Amino acid sequence: MSATLFNIVLHKALKNLEESNTILNRLTQICANADDILVTARSLPGLEALRVEISREAVRVVLTINPTKTKYMRFSASPSRRSVKGATVNGVIYEGVAEIIYWVR
């Protein structure tokens, strides 16, 4: 699928999920660019709920989430609260990473 067509389909899938442009008053936020999606959540339960919503909308437009390409990263101001271990979200285990390298094409 071309990047342009993918963006159109992805926008259709995600447009119902974002109601606010700031994370200050939200528990979750989505940022999509090309064929990548960054999902932020203030808690694992919030991430789990958003994962269900994203999956539902993706199925509606015939997209799938590839768990082997999906990574989990925990952010915290306190180094002791950061972990590299993976996370299980709705029964799917996602690899934990300490950093994410984004390649600009």
C-alpha positions, 0 to 999 in steps of 0.5 A: 500500500502506498504511503499516501493511501495508507495515511488516508486509511489510517486517518479514517481509522484514528479520527474518531479516537482523538478528541483533544489536541493536548495530553495535559487533560487526557489520559492517552494521546495518539500521534501518527506520521506516515506508517508509524503511530506513537501512542502515549498513555499515563497508565498501563490500563489507559494504554490497554483501553486505547489498544482496544479502541485502535484495534476496533477502528483498524479492523473497520478499515482493514488494517492490522497491528503487527505485534512484532513491530510494536514496542513498549517504552516506559517514561518517568522522571525517576530513573528507578521507575523506568523499565525495559521489560516488555508489557502485556496489553490485552494478552499480547506481549510487546517488547520493551525498549530503552530507546526508540530510533526513528528513521526519517525517510 
